[in-house]
Amino acid sequence: MRTGSLILLAALAVAPLRGDAQAPLDPLWGPDQRETRAVLLRIDGRIAAKRYAPGYSDTNRFISWSMAKTVTALLVGELVADGRLALDAPAPIAEWQGDSRRAITVRHLLHMSSGLRHIEVGTPVENSDTNQVLFVSGPQAMAAAAIARPLADRPGTRFRYDTLTSVILAEIVTRTLTDSRDPRVRAAAYRAFAEARLFRPAGVRGAFLEFDGAGTQIGGSIIHMPLDDWGRMGELLIDGRGADGSQVIAPAWLAFLKAPAPTNPEYGGHLWLNRPPADGDDPVLFPAKGLPGLVSMNGHLGQFVMAVEQDGRRVVMVRLGNTPDGRLDGVIDRMGDVIVAATAGR
């Protein structure tokens, strides 16, 4: 995966963030950064700087695009912690149990190495499997279309970025929570679980989940949250703790999400890692700047939630916007500069 603007302060608690307090964010508002819509910098659990483009404010929810994948993985982890799912057991998809797809595990799905046939970005774009399922042929039953695909590779042998894999994981969560086929019941069960086990404990109050016609959460692409809530999700990625210090995400699950997948050192469990690629291609993030422990939720058109703890200093940066994916290199590079400076106390 590879403009001036107004500073909108939406709460008295943020009111002191004026003048020089905004300077750390200046690199993300240059003419080469368009279209940036919102940026948030948190240091040691507190807002250090925050800025919106004209027309945006704390009242807006911003679409996740693929950042939703990490949210889905966090929910899978809650069911693993409960003993209701197992990483290395066959994925509980009944439709696969009579053929070679029964070898696909939850770990394979989280690592994007299921082996299922997939075209994420086609040429032309309408040939993309993801676009076809999300917007053309599959909105009434996205999981069914994703599950029906045949194998193209042996599970666990090849990294293939696959948004429909995340839809399958959301479907697994739903089937684990309820046997109902009623879309309203299924969506309500998923929403209640996400609120109780993830959003409320993390301090997230404005999350809005979208579902397909069958009641499956569109877990690879479509969750909406205000800027501050995306920042709270970033805090979770550091140590799994909510704003009150309670453990929301089990340390073992967080360690799994941050560990490199066997098929791609830049990718963990539905989470991007600040590491060099194995194949010599350009990195997704900025490993040349250091910060090997940095992780990132990445989304289409320049959505990012990056988090790192370096030398005891916790830094979370959120950047939301509408920038074509082919023009994101400069955005990512400037984000790296800001985070490096923040971790160094500059």
C-alpha positions in Angstrom: 0.0 0.0 0.0 1.8 1.7 -0.9 -4.6 23.1 2.1 -3.7 26.4 4.5 -6.0 25.0 6.9 -7.8 26.1 10.0 -7.0 24.8 13.5 -10.3 23.7 14.9 -10.4 23.2 18.7 -13.5 21.4 19.7 -13.2 21.1 23.5 -11.9 23.3 26.3 -9.4 20.6 27.2 -7.8 21.1 23.8 -7.9 24.9 23.9 -4.2 25.4 25.0 -3.0 23.8 21.8 -2.3 27.0 19.9 0.6 28.7 18.2 3.9 26.8 18.6 2.0 23.7 19.9 0.9 23.1 16.3 4.4 23.3 14.8 5.2 19.6 15.1 2.3 18.9 12.6 3.4 21.5 10.0 5.2 18.9 7.8 1.9 17.1 7.3 0.1 20.2 5.9 2.4 21.2 3.1 1.3 21.3 -0.6 2.7 17.9 -1.2 0.5 16.4 1.5 -2.9 17.0 0.1 -5.6 16.1 0.9 -4.9 15.9 4.6 -8.1 16.2 6.6 -7.1 15.6 10.2 -4.0 14.9 12.2 -3.5 14.0 15.9 -0.3 13.6 17.8 -0.4 12.0 21.3 2.6 11.8 23.5 2.6 9.7 26.7 -1.2 9.3 26.6 -2.0 13.0 26.2 -2.9 15.2 23.1 0.2 17.1 22.1 -1.1 18.6 18.9 -4.2 18.3 16.8 -5.4 20.0 13.6 -8.2 19.8 11.1 -8.6 21.0 7.5 -11.5 23.5 6.9 -14.8 21.7 7.1 -13.7 19.0 9.6 -13.9 18.9 13.3 -14.5 16.7 16.4 -18.0 16.2 15.1 -16.9 14.2 12.1 -16.4 10.4 11.9 -13.7 9.4 9.5 -13.8 6.2 7.5 -11.2 3.5 8.3 -10.8 1.8 5.0 -8.2 -0.9 5.7 -7.5 0.3 9.2 -10.6 -1.8 10.0 -8.6 -4.9 9.5 -6.7 -4.3 12.8 -9.9 -3.7 14.6 -11.2 -7.0 13.4 -8.0 -8.7 14.5 -8.4 -7.2 18.0 -11.9 -8.7 18.2 -10.7 -12.1 17.1 -8.1 -11.9 19.9 -10.9 -11.4 22.4 -12.5 -14.7 21.3 -9.1 -16.4 21.5 -8.6 -15.1 25.0 -12.0 -16.6 25.9 -11.0 -20.0 24.5 -13.7 -19.8 21.8 -11.2 -19.6 18.9 -7.8 -21.1 18.4 -5.0 -19.6 16.3 -3.8 -22.9 14.8 -7.0 -24.9 14.6 -8.8 -25.1 11.2 -10.8 -21.9 10.7 -14.4 -22.7 11.7 -15.9 -22.3 8.3 -18.2 -25.2 7.6 -18.0 -24.6 3.8 -14.3 -25.5 3.8 -14.4 -28.8 5.8 -15.0 -31.1 2.8 -12.0 -29.9 0.7 -8.4 -28.8 0.9 -9.4 -25.4 2.3 -9.9 -27.1 5.7 -6.2 -26.6 6.2 -6.6 -22.8 6.5 -6.2 -21.7 10.1 -7.1 -18.5 11.9 -3.3 -17.7 11.9 -3.2 -18.0 8.2 -6.1 -15.6 7.8 -4.5 -13.0 10.1 -1.2 -13.3 8.3 -2.8 -12.9 4.9 -1.5 -16.3 3.8 -4.7 -18.3 3.5 -3.8 -19.3 -0.1 -7.3 -18.3 -1.3 -7.4 -16.9 -4.9 -7.6 -13.1 -4.8 -7.0 -10.0 -6.8 -6.9 -7.0 -4.5 -6.2 -4.3 -7.1 -7.0 -5.2 -10.6 -6.4 -3.5 -14.0 -8.8 -1.9 -14.7 -9.9 -1.3 -11.1 -13.3 -2.9 -11.7 -11.5 -6.2 -12.0 -10.5 -6.1 -8.4 -12.1 -8.9 -6.4 -12.4 -6.6 -3.4 -14.3 -3.9 -5.3 -16.6 -6.4 -7.0 -17.6 -8.0 -3.7 -17.8 -4.7 -1.7 -19.5 -2.5 -4.3 -20.9 -4.6 -7.2 -22.0 -8.2 -6.8 -21.6 -8.9 -3.1 -23.0 -6.3 -0.8 -25.9 -8.5 0.3 -23.6 -11.4 1.2 -19.9 -10.5 1.3 -18.7 -13.3 3.5 -20.4 -15.9 1.2 -18.5 -14.6 -1.8 -15.2 -14.4 0.1 -15.6 -17.9 1.5 -16.5 -19.4 -1.9 -13.1 -18.7 -3.4 -10.9 -21.7 -4.3 -7.3 -22.1 -3.2 -4.5 -20.7 -5.4 -1.6 -21.7 -3.1 -1.0 -24.0 -0.2 -2.0 -22.2 3.0 0.8 -20.5 4.9 3.2 -20.4 1.9 2.5 -17.0 0.3 1.6 -13.5 1.5 -1.3 -12.0 -0.5 -2.9 -8.9 0.8 -6.6 -9.7 0.8 -9.4 -7.5 2.1 -11.9 -10.4 1.7 -9.9 -12.4 4.2 -10.8 -9.8 6.8 -14.4 -10.2 5.9 -14.1 -13.9 6.6 -12.6 -13.2 10.0 -15.5 -10.8 10.8 -17.8 -13.7 9.7 -16.0 -16.1 12.0 -16.5 -13.7 14.9 -20.2 -13.4 14.1 -20.7 -17.2 13.8 -18.9 -17.7 17.1 -21.2 -15.2 18.8 -24.6 -16.3 17.4 -26.2 -19.2 15.4 -28.8 -16.8 14.1 -29.1 -16.2 10.3 -31.2 -13.0 10.9 -29.0 -10.1 9.7 -30.3 -7.8 12.4 -29.5 -10.4 15.2 -26.1 -11.1 13.7 -25.2 -7.4 13.4 -26.5 -6.6 16.9 -24.4 -9.5 18.4 -21.3 -8.2 16.7 -21.9 -4.6 17.6 -22.6 -5.5 21.3 -19.4 -7.6 21.5 -17.3 -4.9 19.9 -18.6 -2.2 22.3 -18.3 -4.4 25.4 -14.9 -5.9 24.8 -13.1 -3.3 22.8 -14.6 0.2 22.3 -15.9 1.0 25.8 -12.8 -0.3 27.6 -10.6 1.6 25.2 -12.6 4.9 25.8 -13.9 4.9 22.2 -17.4 6.4 22.2 -18.0 7.3 18.5 -17.4 4.1 16.6 -19.9 3.3 13.8 -19.7 -0.2 12.2 -21.1 -1.0 8.8 -22.6 -4.4 7.9 -23.6 -6.1 4.7 -27.0 -7.4 3.9 -26.4 -10.6 5.7 -25.3 -8.9 8.9 -21.6 -9.4 8.5 -19.4 -6.5 9.6 -17.4 -5.2 6.7 -14.3 -5.9 8.7 -11.7 -5.2 6.1 -12.8 -1.7 5.1 -15.7 0.1 6.7 -15.6 1.4 10.3 -16.1 5.1 11.1 -14.7 6.9 14.2 -13.9 10.5 15.2 -10.2 11.6 15.2 -9.8 11.3 18.9 -11.2 7.7 18.9 -8.7 6.7 16.3 -6.0 8.1 18.6 -7.4 5.9 21.5 -7.1 2.9 19.2 -3.5 3.8 18.6 -2.9 3.8 22.4 -4.1 0.3 22.6 -1.5 -0.8 20.1 1.3 0.2 22.5 0.5 -1.9 25.6 -3.1 -3.0 25.2 -4.3 -0.8 28.0 -7.3 1.6 28.0 -7.3 5.2 29.3 -7.9 4.0 32.8 -5.0 1.6 32.8 -7.1 -1.5 32.5 -5.8 -4.3 30.3 -8.1 -4.4 27.2 -6.0 -6.5 24.9 -4.1 -9.5 26.3 -0.3 -9.0 26.1 0.1 -12.3 24.3 -2.3 -11.3 21.6 -0.7 -7.9 21.2 2.7 -9.7 20.9 1.3 -11.9 18.2 -0.1 -9.0 16.2 3.3 -7.3 16.3 5.3 -10.3 15.4 6.4 -10.6 11.7 4.4 -13.1 9.6 6.5 -15.9 8.2 5.6 -14.9 4.7 6.2 -11.1 5.1 8.4 -9.4 7.6 6.5 -6.1 7.2 3.2 -7.6 8.3 2.0 -9.0 11.6 -1.4 -10.1 12.5 -3.4 -7.6 10.4 -1.0 -4.9 11.5 1.8 -3.2 9.5 5.3 -3.3 11.0 8.1 -0.8 10.5 10.6 -3.3 9.0 12.4 -3.7 5.7 10.7 -5.9 3.2 12.3 -9.3 2.4 12.2 -8.9 -1.4 14.1 -5.6 -1.8 10.9 -3.6 -2.7 10.3 -0.2 -1.3 9.2 -0.5 2.4 5.6 0.2 3.3 6.6 2.5 6.2 10.0 4.1 7.0 12.4 1.5 8.6 15.5 3.6 7.5 14.5 6.2 10.1 14.7 3.7 12.9 11.9 2.9 15.3 11.7 -0.9 14.5 9.0 -1.3 17.2 6.6 1.1 15.4 3.3 -0.5 14.2 0.6 1.0 12.0 -3.0 0.6 10.9 -2.9 1.6 7.2 -6.0 2.5 5.1 -6.7 3.3 1.5 -6.3 7.0 0.5 -3.9 7.8 3.4 -5.5 6.7 6.6 -2.9 5.9 9.3 -2.8 5.2 13.0 0.9 4.7 14.0 2.1 3.8 17.5 5.4 3.3 19.1 7.1 3.3 22.6 10.7 4.3 22.4 13.0 4.8 25.4 9.9 5.0 27.7 8.2 7.7 25.5 4.8 6.7 24.0 3.9 8.3 20.7 0.7 7.9 18.7 0.0 9.7 15.4 -3.2 9.7 13.4 -3.4 11.0 9.9 -6.7 11.0 8.0 -7.3 12.2 4.5 -8.0 11.6 0.8 -4.7 11.1 -0.9 -4.3 8.7 -3.9 -2.4 5.6 -2.9 0.3 6.2 -5.5 1.1 9.6 -3.9 1.5 8.5 -0.3 5.3 8.1 -0.2 5.8 11.8 0.9 3.0 11.5 3.4 4.5 8.5 5.0 8.0 10.0 5.0 6.8 13.2 6.7 4.9 11.2 9.3 8.2 9.3 10.0 10.0 12.6 10.6 7.3 13.9 13.0 7.3 10.6 15.0 11.1 10.4 15.2 11.2 14.0 16.5 8.4 13.2 19.0 10.1 10.1 20.4 13.3 12.2 20.8 11.5 14.9 22.7 11.9 17.5 20.0 
